[in-house]
Structure formats: structure tokens, C-alpha cells
């Protein structure tokens, strides 16, 4: 164990990725898909041997304790690990180029879930590998949030933290032992890995009880926990569990609204509990308000028809809208079976704009969800309300709570900076994609889907539908870079490029 502490983070992750290839190899062997079994087994074996040799060569070197280096290692993981994971994927498919395989692995590891290949083109082992890579990517973000991003006040923690982004200073730093990144990673993994695995197992069992086949239930369980939206059957619409399966998945999607739902290792709130967590409350408000507005917009007019099934239809439309709103808010990206009815009840011609807006908002800080994050939206909302109060009552005094005052002032300022960086990056990505001849609507939707890590957007939003695999190398590289930027967040990239910018 002491030897592992001295190894680079990227090398450890590469070794774990190589070991995990045994799972799809075993599934392929059971399904008598021998080409897939050989591809995954040989790739995993070669990768493990290379990682072992490099590890022994670096065993005598001291571990780097620089927190910025750990952040750079996390960035390198999203750049290099997909290339390692794409090797068996490329060898098993055999009918595509390596760039497509690499893009799909970037999409999976970043929990984006862009639909690159048609479902019938991939085998069982290949579908499982995509879902498994996404599941591991979600777990990586859980652990990295507590061990790397929180001590550096990044990833949304800068809104409520007393330190500045990029500084290795957090509340309670003395008891967190921030001097040793390896110890932080080990402690966080020891707590979060069992929690993540048990939640996935529980969801798998519940989906089995609801009527899904074991393979579909497993892939959906991993895609829900990682909010990747990866599915071999197109999500709930192709599953056998129906409404019960959607209800079960909705419960587990709540874990992507706030980290407080599964851990308090990075919490700075003065009061414990979900009822006092601003992210969870704001997320629930969005999930309940938008479907209510969509249904009531048409329900009043529908009552004049006199149809006795109006109430039942309204309830189904409400559920379809609520599940879809929750799914896209957490950047999972699967629409409900009743989403078509919800669209009809809403009477809106372009409901895709609502879904794009929800994906941009995103889920909770330090969760598997992407987007701007609910904490930053909450900080900007709180600051806006306070400014309106000052316009009406110039001499009024705001609340004196430390976290509240920090969130309204410095936290809101940093959230606004991040929002502007995100908006500029979104505009630049859209223009870059459009420069390759992609229509503006499709470029915008693909840019939003990539930066918010919500890949299914390009299938649900009608104006943005495109066949991603038919694009040239340029748009694919841009999409891959955008997904990595969205997953690691632009503020962290700014700190990596200019670490001294936030230190004075």
C-alpha cells in the first residue's frame, strides 16, 4: 500500500482501467463473442503489465505533493485514459477508425454519453464497456471532488469557500490533512467507492424486480448513477420496467442534485440535512415548477372538452414532464415514455429549448452531473434578489450569516466569472463547429450537449439532430475537447494554465 502512495495518479488510474477490462472480456466469453473477449483480455493484460513495469521503475521516487500537479493529473486522465480504453473497443468493433473509438470513450468517461454508434451495431460486451467506463468516470469525479477539487476551491466549492480558487486552503484544513494528496485520495476512495457500488447494486436489483432483463438493468443502473444516459435500448422507452422503472430511476437521480444526499465530506453548511441544502431545494423547485407550468398551460383549455380522461392524461403528462426535467437537470438526458404526451399538453412548439436550458443549469456540486451547477445558479439568484432589495430599500441590511454573506458577495462574483467563461466557451465551440459546415442549430445543440455533459440532447432536441459519426475529424476533436472542458470545468483549466493568478 505504501508503494501505491508513491505512484502517480494517472498511472494508478490506467492500471485500474486495464484491470476493469476483464469484466467485458468475461461477458464476451460467456456470449461466445470470442473476438471481443480476446480484444478486451489482451488489451487489459498488456496494459497491466506496462503499468506494473512503469510502477516498479518509479517506486523509489517520492510522491509529488503539489495540489496543482494533482489537478493536472486529473486533466491528463481525461485526455490519456480514453486512448487506453479505446484500444479494446476499437479492436472489437473492427469497422470504425480509432478517432471514433476515442471520441466514444471520451464521451463515456466524461459521463456525456453522446450517441455515436447505433445500438444494433455494438455487441453486449461493447455496450457494457461504454456503461462501465461512464460508471468509473462518475466514481472518479466523486472521489476527485473531495480529494482534489475541494482543497483547491474549484468545481463549485469556490462559491461558499473562504479561500480563493486555486488555493490549497479550505475550511477545516487542519483536520483534512491537505498536505498529502495521496492520503486524501485514499480516504475519499475508502468512503465513497463502497457507497457508489452499493447504490448501483441496489438500483440494479430494483430494476430487475420492476421487469428489466439483467443486462438492461445493469447498464441502466450504471448510467443513472453516472448520469451518462448510456443505454443499449434507448433509455426507458426501450426498457420493460415502464413507469415503475422510471420512478425507481428518478429516486436515484436525486443523488445528482446535491452531494449532501450521499456524503458530507465537503459540506460547509451551518445546518445539516437536505431541507437546509440550497442545491437540493433549488433542484426540487425546478423539477416541480416546470412540469406544473407545462401541464397547467394546457389543462385549463382541455377541461372545456369534457373528456373524462383529462385528469388521468394530465397526471401522466405531469409525470412525463417531471421525469424528463429531472433527467436533463441532472444531465442524464433520458426522456420519459410519457414525454410525448407532456409536449402535447404543454402546447409548446420548441420544448427542446427548455431541455437545453436545464442541461446548462446542471446538477449539484461534486456530483456526476455536468452543467453550470445549481450552487452557482443559487448564488447568482441570491445576489440578484439582494440587489433588487437594495434598489427598493437602499438602507437595508442583509443577513449576517457568514456563508450567506460570502455567497452573496465573493461567491456570486466568482459564479458570475465562471458563467461568463462558460458562455464565451459555448459561443466559441458553436462557431468552431459551424466553421466545418454544420448548420447553426445543430452546432449549438452539439456544443451545449458537449459542454454540459448531456449527450442525449442531440437526439431529443429535434433541431439539433445529426449523425455524429458522419462528421469529419475536426468536429469530433472539437466535441472531445468540449466534453473534457465541461467535465473538468473551465475555471479549473484557468488555474492550471495560470496557477499564480489566484494566489495573491
C-alpha positions as CSV (number, residue, x, y, z in Angstrom):
1,X,0.0,0.0,0.0
2,X,2.9,2.4,0.7
3,X,4.2,1.7,-2.8
4,X,0.8,2.8,-4.3
5,X,1.1,6.1,-2.4
6,X,4.3,6.9,-4.3
7,X,2.8,6.2,-7.8
8,X,1.4,9.0,-10.0
9,X,-2.4,9.2,-10.1
10,X,-2.5,8.8,-13.8
11,X,-0.6,5.5,-13.6
12,X,-2.9,4.2,-10.9
13,X,-6.0,5.0,-13.0
14,X,-4.5,3.4,-16.1
15,X,-3.8,0.3,-14.1
16,X,-7.4,0.2,-12.8
17,X,-8.8,0.7,-16.3
18,X,-6.7,-2.2,-17.5
19,X,-7.9,-4.5,-14.8
20,X,-11.5,-3.5,-15.4
21,X,-11.3,-4.8,-19.0
22,X,-11.6,-8.3,-17.6
23,X,-15.3,-7.7,-17.0
24,X,-16.4,-7.1,-20.6
25,X,-13.9,-9.9,-21.6
26,X,-15.8,-12.3,-19.3
27,X,-19.2,-11.2,-20.7
28,X,-18.0,-11.6,-24.2
29,X,-16.6,-15.1,-23.4
30,X,-20.0,-16.1,-21.9
31,X,-21.8,-14.8,-25.0
32,X,-19.3,-16.7,-27.2
33,X,-18.1,-13.5,-28.8
34,X,-14.5,-14.6,-28.9
35,X,-13.2,-11.7,-30.9
36,X,-14.5,-9.3,-28.3
37,X,-13.2,-11.5,-25.5
38,X,-9.7,-11.6,-26.9
39,X,-9.7,-7.8,-27.6
40,X,-10.5,-6.9,-24.0
41,X,-8.5,-9.6,-22.3
42,X,-5.3,-9.0,-24.3
43,X,-5.6,-5.2,-24.0
44,X,-6.1,-5.4,-20.3
45,X,-3.2,-7.8,-19.8
46,X,-0.8,-5.7,-21.8
47,X,-1.9,-2.5,-20.1
48,X,-1.5,-4.1,-16.7
49,X,2.0,-5.4,-17.5
50,X,3.1,-1.9,-18.8
51,X,1.7,-0.2,-15.7
52,X,3.4,-2.6,-13.4
53,X,6.8,-2.1,-15.1
54,X,6.4,1.7,-15.0
55,X,5.3,1.5,-11.4
56,X,8.4,-0.5,-10.3
57,X,10.6,2.0,-12.2
58,X,9.0,4.9,-10.3
59,X,8.8,3.1,-6.9
60,X,11.8,4.9,-5.4
61,X,10.7,8.4,-6.4
62,X,8.9,10.5,-3.8
63,X,5.3,11.3,-4.4
64,X,4.6,14.9,-5.6
65,X,2.6,16.8,-3.0
66,X,1.7,19.7,-5.2
67,X,-2.0,20.1,-5.4
68,X,-1.9,21.7,-8.8
69,X,0.0,18.7,-10.1
70,X,-2.9,16.5,-8.9
71,X,-5.3,18.7,-10.8
72,X,-3.1,18.4,-13.9
73,X,-3.1,14.6,-13.4
74,X,-6.9,14.7,-13.4
75,X,-6.8,16.6,-16.7
76,X,-4.4,14.1,-18.1
77,X,-6.7,11.3,-17.1
78,X,-9.5,12.6,-19.3
79,X,-7.0,13.0,-22.2
80,X,-5.0,9.8,-22.0
81,X,-7.3,7.3,-20.3
82,X,-9.8,7.4,-23.2
83,X,-7.0,6.4,-25.6
84,X,-6.2,3.4,-23.4
85,X,-9.8,2.4,-23.1
86,X,-10.4,2.9,-26.8
87,X,-7.8,0.2,-27.8
88,X,-10.0,-2.9,-27.0
89,X,-13.1,-1.0,-28.1
90,X,-11.6,-0.3,-31.5
91,X,-10.3,-3.9,-31.9
92,X,-13.6,-5.4,-31.0
93,X,-15.7,-3.2,-33.3
94,X,-13.3,-3.6,-36.2
95,X,-15.5,-1.5,-38.6
96,X,-14.5,2.0,-37.4
97,X,-11.5,4.2,-37.0
98,X,-9.6,4.9,-33.8
99,X,-10.8,8.5,-33.6
100,X,-14.4,7.3,-33.4
101,X,-13.5,4.9,-30.7
102,X,-11.5,7.6,-28.8
103,X,-14.4,10.1,-29.1
104,X,-16.8,7.5,-27.7
105,X,-14.5,6.7,-24.8
106,X,-14.1,10.5,-24.0
107,X,-17.9,10.7,-24.1
108,X,-18.2,7.8,-21.7
109,X,-15.5,8.7,-19.3
110,X,-16.8,12.3,-19.0
111,X,-20.3,10.9,-18.4
112,X,-21.6,12.7,-21.5
113,X,-23.0,9.7,-23.4
114,X,-23.0,11.1,-26.9
115,X,-24.9,8.6,-29.2
116,X,-22.1,7.9,-31.7
117,X,-22.9,4.4,-32.8
118,X,-26.3,2.8,-33.4
119,X,-27.3,0.4,-30.7
120,X,-27.6,-2.6,-33.0
121,X,-24.0,-2.1,-34.3
122,X,-22.5,-2.8,-30.8
123,X,-22.2,-6.2,-29.1
124,X,-23.2,-6.9,-25.5
125,X,-19.6,-6.5,-24.3
126,X,-19.2,-3.2,-26.1
127,X,-22.4,-1.8,-24.6
128,X,-21.3,-3.0,-21.2
129,X,-17.8,-1.4,-21.7
130,X,-19.4,2.0,-22.5
131,X,-21.6,1.9,-19.5
132,X,-18.8,0.7,-17.3
133,X,-16.4,3.4,-18.4
134,X,-19.1,6.0,-17.7
135,X,-19.7,4.4,-14.3
136,X,-15.9,4.6,-13.5
137,X,-15.9,8.2,-14.7
138,X,-18.7,9.2,-12.3
139,X,-16.9,7.5,-9.5
140,X,-13.7,9.3,-10.4
141,X,-15.5,12.7,-10.1
142,X,-17.0,11.7,-6.7
143,X,-13.5,10.9,-5.3
144,X,-11.7,13.8,-7.1
145,X,-14.2,16.3,-5.9
146,X,-13.3,15.6,-2.3
147,X,-9.6,14.9,-2.7
148,X,-8.6,17.3,-5.4
149,X,-11.2,20.0,-6.3
150,X,-12.4,20.8,-2.8
151,X,-9.0,21.6,-1.3
152,X,-8.3,23.8,-4.3
153,X,-11.7,25.5,-4.0
154,X,-12.7,24.5,-7.5
155,X,-15.6,22.7,-9.1
156,X,-18.2,24.9,-7.4
157,X,-16.7,24.9,-3.9
158,X,-15.3,28.4,-4.6
159,X,-18.8,29.8,-4.2
160,X,-19.1,29.0,-0.5
161,X,-15.4,28.5,0.5
162,X,-13.4,31.2,2.3
163,X,-10.4,30.7,0.1
164,X,-9.8,31.8,-3.5
165,X,-10.0,29.4,-6.5
166,X,-6.7,27.5,-6.9
167,X,-5.5,27.9,-3.3
168,X,-4.9,24.8,-1.2
169,X,-7.0,26.3,1.6
170,X,-10.3,25.0,2.8
171,X,-12.5,25.3,5.9
172,X,-11.1,22.9,8.5
173,X,-7.9,22.4,6.5
174,X,-6.0,21.4,9.7
175,X,-8.2,18.3,10.1
176,X,-8.3,17.4,6.4
177,X,-4.6,16.9,6.1
178,X,-4.3,18.7,2.8
179,X,-0.5,18.3,2.8
180,X,-0.7,14.7,1.4
181,X,-2.8,14.3,-1.8
182,X,-2.3,10.6,-1.8
183,X,-3.8,10.3,1.7
184,X,-6.8,12.4,0.7
185,X,-7.4,10.2,-2.3
186,X,-7.1,7.0,-0.2
187,X,-9.5,8.3,2.4
188,X,-12.1,9.6,-0.1
189,X,-12.0,6.4,-2.1
190,X,-12.4,4.2,1.0
191,X,-15.6,6.1,1.9
192,X,-17.1,6.8,-1.5
193,X,-16.3,3.6,-3.5
194,X,-18.5,1.3,-1.3
195,X,-21.3,3.9,-1.3
196,X,-21.2,4.2,-5.0
197,X,-21.1,0.5,-5.6
198,X,-23.9,-0.3,-3.1
199,X,-26.2,2.3,-4.6
200,X,-25.6,0.9,-8.1
201,X,-26.3,-2.6,-6.8
202,X,-29.5,-1.5,-5.2
203,X,-30.7,0.2,-8.3
204,X,-29.8,-2.9,-10.4
205,X,-31.9,-5.1,-8.1
206,X,-34.8,-2.8,-8.1
207,X,-34.8,-2.5,-11.9
208,X,-34.7,-6.3,-12.1
209,X,-37.8,-6.5,-9.8
210,X,-39.5,-3.9,-12.0
211,X,-39.2,-6.2,-15.0
212,X,-35.9,-5.3,-16.8
213,X,-33.6,-8.0,-18.0
214,X,-30.3,-8.4,-16.0
215,X,-28.2,-6.8,-18.8
216,X,-30.5,-3.8,-19.4
217,X,-31.0,-3.3,-15.7
218,X,-27.2,-3.3,-15.1
219,X,-26.4,-0.8,-17.9
220,X,-29.3,1.5,-16.8
221,X,-28.2,1.3,-13.2
222,X,-24.6,2.3,-14.1
223,X,-25.9,5.1,-16.5
224,X,-28.2,6.6,-13.8
225,X,-25.5,6.6,-11.1
226,X,-23.0,8.2,-13.5
227,X,-25.7,10.4,-15.2
228,X,-24.3,9.3,-18.6
229,X,-27.6,8.4,-20.2
230,X,-25.9,5.4,-21.9
231,X,-28.4,2.7,-22.8
232,X,-28.4,-0.2,-25.3
233,X,-32.2,0.2,-25.8
234,X,-32.6,4.0,-25.9
235,X,-33.5,4.5,-22.3
236,X,-36.8,4.0,-20.5
237,X,-38.7,4.0,-23.8
238,X,-37.0,0.7,-24.8
239,X,-37.0,-0.9,-21.3
240,X,-39.6,-3.4,-19.9
241,X,-39.9,-1.8,-16.5
242,X,-42.1,1.0,-17.7
243,X,-43.4,3.6,-15.3
244,X,-42.1,1.7,-12.2
245,X,-38.6,1.7,-13.7
246,X,-38.8,5.4,-14.3
247,X,-39.9,6.1,-10.7
248,X,-37.0,4.0,-9.4
249,X,-34.5,5.8,-11.6
250,X,-35.9,9.2,-10.6
251,X,-35.2,8.4,-6.9
252,X,-31.6,7.6,-7.7
253,X,-31.2,10.6,-9.9
254,X,-31.8,12.8,-6.8
255,X,-28.2,11.9,-5.8
256,X,-27.0,14.1,-8.6
257,X,-28.8,17.2,-7.2
258,X,-26.6,17.6,-4.2
259,X,-23.6,15.9,-2.7
260,X,-25.3,16.1,0.7
261,X,-27.6,13.3,-0.5
262,X,-24.7,10.8,-0.1
263,X,-21.8,12.5,1.7
264,X,-21.0,15.4,4.0
265,X,-17.2,15.2,3.5
266,X,-17.1,18.6,1.6
267,X,-20.1,20.3,3.2
268,X,-19.7,23.9,4.6
269,X,-23.4,24.4,5.6
270,X,-24.1,25.5,9.1
271,X,-27.2,23.3,9.4
272,X,-27.3,19.6,8.4
273,X,-29.9,17.9,6.3
274,X,-31.4,18.1,2.8
275,X,-34.0,20.6,3.8
276,X,-31.2,23.1,4.6
277,X,-29.2,22.4,1.4
278,X,-29.8,25.2,-1.2
279,X,-28.9,23.0,-4.2
280,X,-31.3,20.2,-3.3
281,X,-34.1,22.7,-2.6
282,X,-33.5,24.6,-5.8
283,X,-33.3,21.4,-7.8
284,X,-36.6,20.2,-6.4
285,X,-38.2,23.5,-7.0
286,X,-37.2,23.4,-10.7
287,X,-38.4,19.8,-11.0
288,X,-41.8,20.6,-9.6
289,X,-42.4,24.1,-11.0
290,X,-41.6,23.5,-14.7
291,X,-43.8,20.4,-15.2
292,X,-46.7,22.2,-13.3
293,X,-46.4,25.2,-15.6
294,X,-46.3,23.0,-18.7
295,X,-49.3,20.9,-17.7
296,X,-51.5,23.8,-16.4
297,X,-50.8,25.8,-19.6
298,X,-53.0,23.3,-21.5
299,X,-55.1,21.8,-18.7
300,X,-57.4,24.7,-18.3
301,X,-58.3,24.7,-22.0
302,X,-58.6,20.9,-22.1
303,X,-61.2,20.9,-19.3
304,X,-63.6,22.6,-21.8
305,X,-63.6,19.5,-23.9
306,X,-65.4,17.5,-21.3
307,X,-63.2,14.4,-21.7
308,X,-63.4,12.1,-18.6
309,X,-59.8,11.0,-19.1
310,X,-58.5,14.5,-18.8
311,X,-57.3,14.1,-15.2
312,X,-55.6,10.8,-15.9
313,X,-53.9,12.2,-19.0
314,X,-52.8,15.3,-17.1
315,X,-51.2,13.2,-14.4
316,X,-49.3,11.1,-17.0
317,X,-48.3,14.3,-18.7
318,X,-47.1,15.7,-15.4
319,X,-45.1,12.6,-14.6
320,X,-43.6,12.6,-18.1
321,X,-42.5,16.2,-17.8
322,X,-41.3,15.8,-14.2
323,X,-39.1,12.8,-15.0
324,X,-37.7,14.4,-18.2
325,X,-37.0,17.7,-16.4
326,X,-35.2,15.8,-13.6
327,X,-33.3,13.7,-16.1
328,X,-32.0,16.7,-18.1
329,X,-31.3,18.8,-15.0
330,X,-29.0,16.1,-13.7
331,X,-27.6,15.8,-17.3
332,X,-28.7,12.2,-17.5
333,X,-30.6,13.0,-20.7
334,X,-33.3,10.3,-21.0
335,X,-36.8,11.4,-21.8
336,X,-39.8,9.7,-20.2
337,X,-42.1,7.4,-22.0
338,X,-44.9,10.0,-21.4
339,X,-42.7,12.9,-22.7
340,X,-44.6,13.0,-26.0
341,X,-47.9,13.5,-24.1
342,X,-46.2,16.1,-21.9
343,X,-45.2,18.0,-25.0
344,X,-48.7,17.9,-26.4
345,X,-50.2,19.2,-23.1
346,X,-47.6,22.0,-22.9
347,X,-48.6,23.3,-26.4
348,X,-45.0,24.5,-27.0
349,X,-43.5,24.1,-30.4
350,X,-39.9,24.1,-29.2
351,X,-39.7,22.2,-25.9
352,X,-36.1,21.4,-26.7
353,X,-35.1,24.9,-25.6
354,X,-36.3,24.1,-22.1
355,X,-34.2,20.9,-22.0
356,X,-31.2,22.7,-23.3
357,X,-31.6,25.3,-20.5
358,X,-32.0,22.6,-17.9
359,X,-28.8,20.8,-19.1
360,X,-26.9,24.1,-18.9
361,X,-28.0,24.6,-15.3
362,X,-26.9,21.1,-14.4
363,X,-26.9,19.3,-11.1
364,X,-25.1,19.6,-7.8
365,X,-21.5,20.5,-7.0
366,X,-19.2,17.4,-6.7
367,X,-21.7,15.1,-8.2
368,X,-21.7,13.2,-11.5
369,X,-23.9,15.9,-13.1
370,X,-22.5,18.5,-15.5
371,X,-23.6,22.0,-16.4
372,X,-23.0,25.3,-14.6
373,X,-24.2,23.7,-11.3
374,X,-27.0,24.5,-9.0
375,X,-24.8,26.2,-6.4
376,X,-23.6,28.8,-8.8
377,X,-27.2,29.5,-10.0
378,X,-28.3,29.8,-6.4
379,X,-25.5,32.3,-5.7
380,X,-26.4,34.4,-8.7
381,X,-30.1,34.3,-7.8
382,X,-29.4,35.2,-4.2
383,X,-27.2,38.1,-5.3
384,X,-29.9,39.3,-7.7
385,X,-32.6,39.3,-5.1
386,X,-30.4,41.2,-2.7
387,X,-29.6,43.8,-5.4
388,X,-33.3,44.3,-6.0
389,X,-33.9,44.7,-2.3
390,X,-31.2,47.4,-2.2
391,X,-32.9,49.2,-5.1
392,X,-36.2,49.3,-3.2
393,X,-34.7,49.8,0.3
394,X,-31.2,51.4,-0.1
395,X,-30.5,51.4,3.7
396,X,-31.5,47.7,4.3
397,X,-29.1,45.3,5.9
398,X,-28.7,41.8,4.6
399,X,-28.5,38.6,6.7
400,X,-25.4,38.4,8.8
401,X,-24.6,34.7,8.3
402,X,-21.1,34.0,7.2
403,X,-21.9,31.6,4.4
404,X,-24.8,33.7,3.2
405,X,-22.7,36.9,3.1
406,X,-19.9,35.1,1.3
407,X,-22.3,33.6,-1.2
408,X,-24.0,36.9,-1.9
409,X,-20.7,38.8,-2.5
410,X,-17.5,37.0,-3.3
411,X,-19.3,33.7,-4.2
412,X,-21.7,35.4,-6.5
413,X,-18.8,37.3,-8.2
414,X,-16.8,34.1,-8.8
415,X,-20.0,32.4,-10.0
416,X,-20.6,35.2,-12.5
417,X,-17.0,34.9,-13.7
418,X,-17.5,31.2,-14.3
419,X,-20.8,31.8,-16.1
420,X,-19.1,34.3,-18.4
421,X,-16.2,31.9,-19.1
422,X,-18.8,29.2,-19.8
423,X,-20.8,31.4,-22.1
424,X,-17.7,32.5,-24.1
425,X,-16.6,28.9,-24.4
426,X,-20.0,27.9,-25.6
427,X,-20.0,30.6,-28.2
428,X,-16.5,29.7,-29.3
429,X,-17.4,26.0,-29.6
430,X,-20.5,26.7,-31.6
431,X,-18.6,28.9,-34.0
432,X,-15.8,26.4,-34.3
433,X,-18.4,23.6,-35.2
434,X,-20.2,25.9,-37.6
435,X,-16.9,26.6,-39.4
436,X,-16.9,23.0,-40.5
437,X,-20.2,23.4,-42.4
438,X,-22.5,22.2,-39.6
439,X,-25.8,24.2,-39.5
440,X,-26.0,26.7,-36.7
441,X,-28.9,24.9,-34.8
442,X,-27.0,21.6,-34.8
443,X,-23.8,23.3,-33.9
444,X,-25.4,25.0,-30.9
445,X,-27.1,21.8,-29.6
446,X,-23.9,19.8,-30.0
447,X,-21.9,22.5,-28.2
448,X,-24.4,22.6,-25.3
449,X,-24.5,18.8,-25.2
450,X,-20.7,18.6,-25.0
451,X,-20.0,21.4,-22.5
452,X,-22.9,20.3,-20.2
453,X,-22.0,16.6,-20.5
454,X,-25.6,15.8,-21.6
455,X,-25.1,13.8,-24.8
456,X,-28.7,12.6,-25.4
457,X,-29.6,16.2,-26.2
458,X,-28.7,15.8,-29.8
459,X,-31.4,13.1,-30.2
460,X,-34.1,14.6,-28.1
461,X,-33.9,18.2,-29.5
462,X,-35.3,17.9,-33.0
463,X,-33.5,21.0,-34.3
464,X,-30.1,19.6,-33.2
465,X,-30.4,16.0,-34.5
466,X,-27.3,15.0,-36.5
467,X,-25.4,11.8,-37.3
468,X,-22.3,12.4,-35.3
469,X,-20.3,9.5,-36.8
470,X,-20.6,11.0,-40.3
471,X,-18.9,14.3,-39.3
472,X,-15.2,14.9,-40.2
473,X,-12.2,14.7,-37.8
474,X,-12.4,18.4,-37.0
475,X,-15.8,18.5,-35.4
476,X,-15.1,15.3,-33.5
477,X,-11.9,16.7,-32.0
478,X,-13.7,19.9,-31.0
479,X,-16.5,17.8,-29.4
480,X,-14.0,15.8,-27.5
481,X,-12.2,18.9,-26.2
482,X,-15.5,20.5,-25.2
483,X,-16.6,17.4,-23.2
484,X,-13.3,17.4,-21.3
485,X,-13.6,21.1,-20.6
486,X,-17.2,20.7,-19.5
487,X,-16.3,17.8,-17.2
488,X,-13.2,19.4,-15.6
489,X,-14.7,22.9,-15.8
490,X,-13.1,26.0,-17.4
491,X,-12.2,27.6,-14.0
492,X,-10.0,24.6,-13.2
493,X,-8.4,24.9,-16.6
494,X,-7.6,28.6,-16.0
495,X,-6.0,27.7,-12.6
496,X,-3.9,25.0,-14.4
497,X,-2.7,27.4,-17.1
498,X,-2.1,30.3,-14.7
499,X,-1.8,28.9,-11.1
500,X,-0.4,32.2,-9.8
501,X,-3.5,34.2,-11.0
502,X,-5.5,33.4,-7.8
503,X,-2.7,33.3,-5.3
504,X,-2.3,36.9,-4.4
